[in-house]
Amino acid sequence: MKVQVDWLKEYVDIDAPAAELGHVLTMAGLEIESHELLDEEKGDVLELNVTPNRGYCLSHLGVAREVSALMGGTFNPPDALAFLEKKWGTVPVAEKIAVENQEENACPRYAALVIENVKVGPSPKWLCDRLQAIGLRPINNIVDITNFVMMEYGQPLHAFDRELLSGNKIVIRNAKKGEPFTSLDGSELKLEPDALVIADAEKPVALAGIMGGTNSQVSEKTKNVVLESACFDSATIRKASKKYGLRSDSSYRFERGVDMEGVITAQARAACLIQELAGGKICKGRIDVYPKSRENIQVTLRVPRVNQVLGSDFSAERIKEIISRLGLKVDGALNEETMQVEVPGFRPDLLREIDVIEEIARVDGFDKVATVFPIASVRPVRIAPKQTLLRKIREVLCHTGFAETVHFSFIDREQAEGYLPSFATANDKVIPLKNPLSSENDTMRTSLIPGLLKTIANNLSKGQKPLKLFEIGSVYFSDAQGKRTEKTVLTAAVLGPYELTPWKPRGKEYDFYDLKGALDKLCSQCGLQIDFLANADKPFMLPGKSVNCVFGDNVLGYMGELVPEKTGVAEKVFVWEIDLQKLEESLPTRPRFQNIAKFPETFRDISILVDRQVTSQQASELILKAGNPLINRVELYDHFEGKKIQSDKKSLTFALSFQSKDRTLSDEEVNPLFETIIQTLKDELGASLRE
């Protein structure tokens, strides 16, 4: 939007240089993109970057009102309506033109005036200078006046040659399918029913709000003019302009909204100028099709809210003075708490209280808004125990070499029924979906194992192995009464050969004990020691190769090898599935700290031969029992079975640590205790020392 500074000063009483004016407008949200000095007669021209919500500034009067509010000058708009009534003739306008509006929603107001016996010719120099200064080309006095008033009021106008209107009638309607229309820029269009047109009794004479047609344009032969001023729906104009590739100053303003009450004001101004510059007689009255009068928006403005948002201490009188500069009115008596603000039609962007508060800050000056730091107590961030547990699980398993997976919560019904978890009872049922996406995803999952198996199969098909995967997610099932249950579980799976590292034997595959070790490590990091009891009650787990994971009397979950026929892959798959709620409930309420011992440890190693059915855990428990109270730790660091020992035997080697809280242990104290341990192992397990 280009604004000629001298033209602007005709409406507002200010005496400021163009540079200062541009700075004030920029700070108020109307950024100045360029400042150009044309010549001594045309003066300075400022080009404003008007944002879409400030369509009221697409006119010199709109910018003048802003300048008046920002700089305190008196705003003096021309009183065109009163002046027009003095110039009306005696011939009623209804005898010269008729208007029919068939689309009241797309055209809520349409006004028409008739001016007879005009003389079309060149515009005077002052009018040409005004238009040229803002980048418009003068055409003739009638067209130039409509452009001048559009740039003055922001209200697009259009002049028709009445003699070219069939039936002396104007019809606002939608176009017919394929209806031809040639615009003033020469574009030949085939219109569709979604296009709003201004038509006479036979044909379209203008594409509403966008551009007139060549079949009704004003020329040197024109004697009688029909002056149109209207308000069109913004969305209708925008869609038509984009669809038919026509852009104009008129459509640019209608797309951003025009003042419905300003329709007749701008029209009166143009009619008076036409009579002044082109002669002619203005017919009495106007055709004003305005079926639904617009009511101004009422906004309740709270004085304390204004000061709270802006960090200010404005009084009610000060607020009223600021908003009155913008043309807003305060209804009724002034109240120190609230006031009713009436928003005029030229400010359709002001709909809420906060919009008016923003205007107060803008006019008073954003630089005057004080910097106020919020007053609030700083509270430490508290992390829920479950969040801490999940973070610890991910940290430990990822550091152990596992990769986390995420799957959909929907699986096949057969899989859901085949993988009911250990914490579900025999009477629990699956939850089917009422509107599944496919038959493969028609049931809420009861286990995370099917999802892991699908990912395992996909990775194996791509040649990726070994695999160590885990997932944290919810499972769903319902009881016999239909009560639905959702539980969060942790599931992990391992399979395939060891990675090629110096620390693991080549060719050996991951097994039950590798998975058990990962679970033991996870639980120890959480301060928990769980036990494992034989379990063979799951149809998808191999009997004799699966256990329940328990803590006290609570069954936390299960672990073991899956039945090969159910996995769909050739490799052995070992999994665990843990109920995270029970795991969380089993965790110690607070960490237990132990003081660092003041006296050193004494170490012994013991290597024994036992029957193969004897577990290392049995031997470890016996050592701890026999070495009490001086034994501190028992760690298994070697397990051997091979040709150098009997086929029914195995070798277990333990590292023993002895320590006292009040003294340094001597060999005389440790050796008898060590002999007692050896004897207990012989008596209880039939063990013998390995030579």
N, C-alpha and C positions, 0 to 999 in steps of 0.2 A: 504494500500500500504506500503510494507516494503522496506526500503532503507538502503543499507549497506554504511556506511559513507566512508570507504576506496574506494569503487567502485565509489561513488559520486565524490570524490576528484580527480579522473582521468580526469574529464571533467571540473572542475572549480578550479582555483588556489586560494585556501584559506588555512589558517592555524589556524583553530578555533576548540576547543574541541566540542565533540558531544552535550554536554549540552547547550552550547551557540548557536550552530546551531539549536537545537530544539526550543530554546526560540525565535530566530529570525523568524523561520518558523511559529510558533504558533501565534506570533503577526501579521504576514502577512496573516493570514487566513488559514494556513495549520496546523491545530492542531496536536500536537504530542500526540498520545494516549499511547505509551509506549516507553521506552528506555532500550535496552537490550545489555549487553556486553557478547558476546558469548565466545570467547577465544582470545588469542593473535594473531592468524592468521586471523580469520574472523572479529575481531574487534567489533565495535559498530553497532547496527542495530536500526534504528528509524522507528516506525510504524506511518504513517500519516493517519489522517482522511480526505480523499479527498472528498470535496462536489461534487455533480453531475455536477455543472457548470464548474468544473476545471479538466476535463478529461485529459488535457494536462500534468497534474502532475502525471499521472499513469505510469511514466517512470523515470529512473534515469537521462536521459538527460533533461526532463522537469523540474524536481526538481533542477538539476544543473543550469539551466537557471534562475530559481527563486532565488537561492542562489547567483548567480552572480549579479543579479539586486539588491538584498537586501544588500549584503555585499561588493560589489565592486570588487570581484575577476574576472579574465579573464575567459570567457567561451570558451572551446576548444572541440567542437564536432568532432568526427572522419569524415574524408572526404572519405566516402565509395564509392561514385559514380566514382570519378576520379581513385581510386585504382582498381575498378572492370574492367574498360576499359583496363587496362594494363594486366589483367589476362584472358581476353577472348581468346578462341581458334579460330579455323578457320571454324569449322562446324556451319552453320547457325542454330539457334534455331528453325526456322520455319520448318525445315526438320524433327524435332524430336517430335514436339507437335503442335496441333492446338487448338485454343480457340474460342468458339462461345458464345456470350452474348445475351440471349433472354430477359433479364430483366434489361434494362439500368437504370430504375428508382431505383430499389432495389439494383443494383450494378453499381454505376457510374464509377468505375475504377477497372480493374482486370489486374494484371501483372503476368507473368509466366517466370521462368528461368529453364533451364535443365542443370544438372551437371551429367556427365557420369563417370562410373568406380570409384565410391566412395567405400571406405572400412568402413562399419559400425562396430563400436566397442565402448568400454568404452570411456568416456570423460576424458581429462586430469584433474589433481587434482585441478588446479586453477578454472576451469569451474565448477567442482562439488562443490567446496567451495562456489563459488558465488551463485549458485542455492540453496544450502542447507541453506545458511545464511538468505535467504529471504523466506524459507519455501517450496521450490520446490524439488521434488525427481528426481535425475538424472536417465535417462533411457538409452540412447545411444547418441553418439556424434551428430548425425543429429538432433534428437528431442531436445536434450539439447541446441543446437545452436539456434533453432527457439524460444525456451523459453527464452534463454539469451537475444536475440535481442528484443523480445517482452518487456522484463523488462527494456531493455536499451532505446529503441525508443518509446515504447508505441504502436507499430504497430504489431498486431497479424500476425503470419505466419503459414503456414502449408506445410509439405513435403509429397508428394505422391511417392509411388514406381511406376515408369513409366511402368514397365512390367505388372502391375496389372490394368492399365487403358486400357480398350477395345478401339481399334481403334486409340490409341495414340491421344485421343481427350478429351478436357474438355469443358463441356457445362454448362453455368449458366442458370438455368431454375427453374420454379415452379414444385413442386412434383406432381405426378399423384395421384389420389384418391386411398387411401389404399396401396400406394407403400411402400414396406418393407425397413427398414434401421436399421442396427445394429451399434451403436456408439462405440467409443473406450472404454467407461466405461462399456460396456456390455448391455446397454439398447436396447431392441428390440422394434422398433416403427413402427406404421402404419401411414404414412404421409398423409397430406391433401394438396389440391392445394394451400393453403395459405402459405406453407412452401417453402422457397428458398433453393435450393440444388445446390451443385457442383456435376456434374455427368460426366461419360464418355459416350461413344457411346451407352451404354446399361442400366446403373444403377446409382443410387446416390452413390457417394464416400465420401460425407461430407455434414453435415447440415450447410449451409453457415454461417460463422462467429461464430459458436457455437462449433462444434466438428466434427472431422473426423470420418471415418468409419473403421471398422476392415478389410474391403475388399480391402483397398489400403494403409494400414499402412506400415511404414518403419520397416524392420526387418533385421536380420543378413544376409539374403540372398539378400538384396537389392543391386543393382549395379548402377542403374540409377535413379536419383531423379528429380522430378518436384517440384520446389519451388514456392509456391503460396504466393502472397501478394495482398491484395485487400482492397477496401473501400465499406462497405455495409451500407444501410439505417438503421439508429438507431431504428426507430419504428418497422421495419420488424424483426430485430434481437430480440428486446425486446419481441414482441408478440410471436415469435416462442419459445424463451427460456422459457417463462412462460407457454405456452401451453403444451410443451413436457417435462417440468420439468428438463431441462438440463441447468446447470450453469457452466461457465468456465471463466478463466482469459480472454479468447478471447472475449466472449460475453459481459463481464463486461466492456471492453474497447470500443467495437463497440456500445454498448448502449449509451455511453457518447460522442461518436463522435471521429473519428481519423482524422489526417491530410491527406487529399487526396494527397498533394504533397509529403508527407513522405512515400508513398507506395513503391516507387522504391528505396528510400534511405535506408530504413531498409532492403529491399530485397537484395540490393548490399552488405550491411554489412554482412548479413547471408551467402551469396554465397561465399564471400571471406573467412569467417571463416570455412565454410565446406571444401573448397579446402585446407585450411591450416591444419585442424585437421583430415580430412577424405580422403584427396587426391582427385583425379578425375580431370576432365577437364570441364570447364565451356563453354557451347556452345556460339557462338557469337551472341550478340544482345539479345533482350527480346521480348516476346509477351506482348504488352501493349495496352489493349482495353480501350480507354479513349475518348469516343465519344464527350463529352461536357467538355471542359477544364474549370476548376474553375477559376474565376477571384477574386482576393483579394478584400475585402471590403474596401471602401474609406469612411473615417469619417472626417467631417469638425470640427476642434477643435478650439474654440474661447478662446483666452488667458484671456480676461476679465471674461468670464463665469467660467473658471477654478478657478480664484481667488475669484469670487463671491460665488461659491458653497463651496469652502474649507476655505474661510476666510483668504486667503494667499496673497502673493505679488510676485508670481513666474514670472520670465521673460520668454520670448519665448525660449531663449537659455537653461534655466534651465528645462523647460518642455520637450524640445526636448531631452536633455540629459537623463532625467528620462525614457521617453517612449522608447528610443533607447535601453536601457538596457534590456527591455522586448522583443526585437526583432521587434518592430514596426518601420516603416520607415516614415520619413517626406518627402513628395514629393515637389519639386520646391523650390523656394527661401523662406527663413525664413521671416515671417511677424509678427510684434508686435501685430497684432489684431487677425489673423486667420492663421491656417495651415492645410494642407491636410495630414491626417494620413492614411497610408496603413496598414491594419491589415493582418498579415500572416495567412496561412491556419491552423496552429496549435492552433490559438486562435479563434475558432468559437463562443465563448461567447461574444466577443466584437462587438456589432452591432450598438451602438449609442454613441453619444458624452458623455453622462453621464457615460457610461461604462468605457470609457478611463479616465475620471476624477477620477473615483473610483480607477483605477489602479495607477494613480499618487499619490493619498493619501496613498494607501497601500504601495507603494514602498518607498515613502518619510518617511512614518511612521505616523500611526494614532495619536500617542502621540504628534506629532508636530503640529497638527491642533489646532490653537488657539481657546480659548473659547471667543466667541463674542456674546454679548447680543443684541437682536434685538432692533432697534430704531423705536419706534412707539408711536403714541399718544394713550392714554387710553381713550376710549369713554364709557360713561355709556350705559348700555343695555336699549334700548327703546322698550317698550312693546306696541304693537298696541292697540287701544281702543277696537277692537273686541276681542283680546286675554284677555284683562282685564275683559271684560264683561263675556266671557265664563268661566273664572276662578271663577268669583264671583257667577255665576249661579250654577256651580258645588258645590262650597263651601256651599252656602246657602241651596240648596236642599238636599245635603247629610247630613248636620247638622239637617235638618228638618225630616229626616228619610226616604228620597227617595233613591232608588237604580238606578244607571245609566245602561241603556241597549244599545246594539249596534246591528243593524240588517242589512241584505243585502239591497242594493238599488233597488232590483228587486222584484216585487210582481205580483199577478195575475191581468190580464187586468180588470176583473169585479170589483175587489177591487179598482184598480187605478181610474176607472171611477166613482165609488161610493163615493170616499173620496176626491173630489177636494176641496182645502182649500179656505178660505174666500178671500184670495188675488188673486185667479184665477177668471177670468170672465166666463160668460156663454158660450162664444165662444172658450174658451181654450180647448185643447185636450191633451190626454195622448201621451206618446212617446213609441211606441213599439220597441222591440229589433229585429234586423235583424236575429240574430242567437242565440235564447235563449237556455239555458241549459235544460229547461223543460217548460211545459205549465203552471206550477205554478209560474214561474219566467220569464214571457215573456214581462213585461212592466216595465218601470222606475216608481218608486213610486211617487205618488202625495201627499202622506201624511205619517206620521210616525205612525198613529193610527193602521193600519193593523198589523204592526210588533209588536206593544205593545200588541194587542189583542192575537196574536199567543203566545207570552210569558206568558201572563196572563192565557190563557187556559192550557198551559203546566204546570205552577205552581199550578193551581187549581187541575189538575189531580193528582198531587203528594201530595195534602193535604196542600199546602202552602197558607195561608191567615192570615192576610190581606196583600194587595199588594199596594205599593206606588212606582211607576216607572216613570222614565223620560228618554228622549233621545234627543240628539242634532244631527241633520243630515240635509242632503240636500233633497229637493223634486224637481221634474222636470215636466214641462209641456210645451206645445207649443201653440202659438196663431193661429188664422185663416190663417195668412200668412206663417206659418211654422217656425216662429222665436222661438227658444227654450229658455226657462228660467230656471235657477237654483236658488233656494232660500234656505237659511239655516233657519231652524225653530227649535223651542223648544216645545216639546210635553210632557205632564205629565198625569198620570192616577192614580186614587185611587179607591179602592173598598174593601169590606169586613168589618168585625167587628173591633172595636178598639182593640188595644193590651191590654193585662191584666196589667194595671198599676193603681196606686191609684189616678191618676190625671184625668182619663176619666171614664165615666159611663159604666158599664158592659152591654153588650148586644146591645149597640147602634152601628150603622154602620157609616162608613165614608160617607159624603154627599157633596152636592154642596158647602156648607159653609166652610168645611174643606179645599177643594181644593182652594176656593177663598182666604181663609186666607193664604195659602202657597204662592199664587201669590202676594197677598198684601205685605207679608213679603219680598219676593224677590224684588219687585219694590221699596219698601221703603229702602232696603239696597242699591239699585242703585240710590237713590235720586229722585225717580219718584213716582207720585201718579196718578193712572189711574182710569177711570170711567167705569161703566158697563151699557150697554144699551140693552134693550130687543131684542132678535134675534130669528127668527123662519124660516130662509130661507135656512137652511141646512137639506137635507133629512135624514141625519144620526143622527141629534140631536133632542131630544124631544121638541116639541113646548111648550113654557111656562116655560121650565126648562133649557134654554140656553140663553146666552148673548154674545154680542160683547164686546171685551175689547178695549177701545178707550183712546186716549190721544189727547185732542183738537179735531181736525177734522180727525185725522188719526185713522183708524181701525187697531189695532195691531194684532188682532186674535179673537178667539172665545173660549167660555168655557161653559160647561154644561154637561147634562146627555145624553149618547148615547142611540139610539133606541135599546131596548133589543133584537129585532129580528135580528139586524145586528151584535151583539157582539159575539154570539155563546156561551155565558156563562150565568148561571142563576143569578148571582149577578148584581146589578146595577153598572155601570161603569161611572165614571165622569172624563172628560178629559179637558185639554186646549191645544191649539196649537197657538203659537205666532211667528210672523215673526220677526226674530232677527235683520234683517237690519233696519226695522222700529223702533224696540225697541231701537237699538243703536242710531238712528237719533233723538230719542225723549229724550235721556238722557241729563241732564244739561251739558253744556260745561266744567264747572269746579265746584268743591264742594263749597257750600255756608256755611261759618262758622258763628256761632252766639256766641257772647260773653256770658260768664257765668253771669247770673243775680247777682247783688250785694244785692238785697233785697229778703227776703223769700217769699214763696208761701203761700196762704191761701186756705184751702180746704173745699169743701162742697160736700155732697152726695144728690142726688135727685132720688126718686123712684116714677114712674108715671104709671098709668093705661091708656092704649090707645087701640083703636080698633086693631084687629089682622092684618088688611091690612096696617096699618101704619108701615113703616120700621124704623129701628133704625137709619138709615142714615138721614131720614127726621127730626127726633127728634134732632139728634146731630147737624145738620146744623142750626136749629132754635135756639138752645141753644147758639151756637157760635155767631149768628147774634144778639141775644138779649143781650148777655153779653159783646159785644164789647164796649170799647177797653181793658177792664181789664181782661177779661177771657183769660186764657192761653191754657188750654187743656180740652178736653172732652173725657172721656173713658168709654165705655160700659163694665160693668163687671158682669152684671147678666141679664138673660132673662128667665122669668118664665111664664109657662102656666099650669094651673091645676085646681083641684077641689076647692081650696080656693078662687078663683076669678071667675067672670062671664065667661061663655063659649065663649063669643064673644070678650073677652078682653085678654090682655097680659100685663105682668109687665116688665118694662125696668128700670134698675138702672144704673145711670151714676155717675162717679166721676168727679167733676169739680175742676179746679185749677185756682185761680185768682192771678195776679202778676202785679206789677208796676215797671217800669224801674228807677223811681226816688224817690220812697218812700216805706215804709212799710205800707201795707193796714190795715185799722182798720175795726172792725165789722160795724161801722156806715157807711162805704163806701161800704162794700160788701153786707150787708143785703138788702138794697134797690135794688141793681142790681139782687140779687137772687130772690126777689119778682117779679121783672120785667120778669125774665126768666119763672117763674111759670105761670104768667099771660099770656105770649105769647104762651106757650104750650097749655093752656086752650082755648085760642081764636083760634089758628091756627089748632090744632089737636084734640080739644075736650078732652084733657088729664085732669086727676085728680090725686091729690097726693094719693099715697097708704098709708093707715093708718097702 
